[in-house]
Amino acid sequence: MAAAEEMAVVVLRCFDGTTVAAPAGVVAGRSGLVAEAVGAGGGGGGRRVVVDVPGNVSGVDVAAVVAYMEARAAAADGDAFDGEFIGGLTHDARIDLIHAAHHLADKALFNLLA
């Protein structure tokens, strides 16, 4: 079943028309919004689930959060990765990612940035 979850794809649709495709297993493990949608939509078995991202979150910010989630999942030392990630953000980028993390219901990223 884990292989089926890895193959499932979630498409995050933003208010600006941008869509961001991401592996459901990685994103649903961090995002409450995606986990709920995958559970309700039967996202396993390689299926594609589309999730509308609320709150006027731009596609650029959602793509940055997804890139963070994927890189964090692949990192050998998550705490060290988080430190480097936070250190490389500008104030404005940090605010945008807090907004995105809030609306994606990624409590861990929200708490890391806040």
C-alpha positions as CSV (number, residue, x, y, z in Angstrom):
1,M,0.0,0.0,0.0
2,A,2.9,2.4,0.6
3,A,4.0,2.1,-3.0
4,A,0.5,3.0,-4.1
5,E,0.6,6.1,-1.9
6,E,3.9,7.1,-3.3
7,M,2.6,6.9,-6.8
8,A,-0.5,8.9,-6.1
9,V,-0.4,12.5,-7.1
10,V,-2.1,15.5,-5.5
11,V,-2.6,18.6,-7.6
12,L,-2.8,21.8,-5.5
13,R,-4.8,24.5,-7.4
14,C,-4.2,28.0,-6.3
15,F,-6.3,31.2,-6.7
16,D,-4.0,32.6,-9.4
17,G,-4.7,29.6,-11.6
18,T,-1.3,27.9,-10.9
19,T,-1.4,24.2,-10.3
20,V,1.4,22.4,-8.4
21,A,1.6,18.6,-8.7
22,A,3.2,16.7,-5.7
23,P,3.5,13.2,-4.4
24,A,0.5,12.6,-2.2
25,G,2.4,10.5,0.3
26,V,4.9,13.3,1.1
27,V,2.4,16.2,1.1
28,A,-0.5,14.4,2.8
29,G,1.9,13.4,5.6
30,R,2.4,17.1,6.4
31,S,-0.7,18.9,5.2
32,G,-3.9,18.4,7.0
33,L,-5.8,19.9,4.0
34,V,-4.3,17.4,1.6
35,A,-4.6,14.5,4.0
36,E,-8.3,15.1,4.3
37,A,-8.7,15.5,0.5
38,V,-6.7,12.3,-0.2
39,G,-8.7,10.4,2.4
40,A,-12.0,11.6,1.0
41,G,-11.0,11.3,-2.6
42,G,-9.3,7.9,-2.5
43,G,-6.0,9.2,-3.6
44,G,-4.3,5.8,-3.4
45,G,-3.4,3.5,-6.3
46,G,-1.8,6.2,-8.5
47,R,-5.0,8.3,-8.6
48,R,-4.9,12.0,-9.0
49,V,-6.6,14.2,-6.4
50,V,-7.1,18.0,-7.0
51,V,-7.2,20.2,-3.9
52,D,-8.2,23.8,-4.0
53,V,-5.9,25.8,-1.8
54,P,-7.9,28.4,0.2
55,G,-6.8,31.9,1.3
56,N,-5.4,33.6,-1.8
57,V,-2.1,31.6,-1.5
58,S,-0.1,32.1,-4.7
59,G,1.2,29.3,-6.8
60,V,4.8,30.4,-6.2
61,D,4.3,30.1,-2.5
62,V,2.6,26.7,-2.7
63,A,5.4,25.4,-5.0
64,A,8.0,26.6,-2.4
65,V,6.2,24.8,0.4
66,V,6.0,21.6,-1.7
67,A,9.7,21.9,-2.6
68,Y,10.4,22.2,1.1
69,M,8.3,19.2,2.0
70,E,10.0,17.0,-0.6
71,A,13.5,18.2,0.3
72,R,12.8,17.8,4.1
73,A,11.5,14.2,3.5
74,A,14.7,13.3,1.6
75,A,17.1,15.0,4.1
76,A,19.2,12.8,6.4
77,D,19.0,15.3,9.2
78,G,15.7,17.1,9.3
79,D,16.7,19.6,12.0
80,A,19.8,20.6,10.2
81,F,17.9,21.0,7.0
82,D,15.3,23.2,8.7
83,G,18.0,25.5,10.1
84,E,19.6,25.9,6.7
85,F,16.1,26.5,5.1
86,I,15.1,29.1,7.6
87,G,18.5,30.9,7.4
88,G,18.1,31.3,3.6
89,L,14.7,33.1,3.7
90,T,14.1,36.8,3.4
91,H,11.5,38.4,5.7
92,D,8.9,38.6,2.9
93,A,9.5,35.0,1.9
94,R,9.0,33.9,5.4
95,I,5.7,35.7,5.8
96,D,4.5,34.3,2.5
97,L,5.4,30.7,3.6
98,I,3.7,31.2,7.0
99,H,0.5,32.2,5.1
100,A,0.8,29.2,2.8
101,A,1.6,26.8,5.7
102,H,-1.4,28.1,7.6
103,H,-3.8,27.5,4.7
104,L,-2.3,24.1,3.8
105,A,-2.7,23.1,7.5
106,D,1.0,22.2,7.8
107,K,1.4,22.8,11.5
108,A,5.0,21.8,11.7
109,L,6.1,24.3,9.0
110,F,3.9,27.0,10.4
111,N,5.5,26.5,13.9
112,L,9.0,26.4,12.4
113,L,8.4,29.7,10.6
114,A,6.4,31.5,13.3
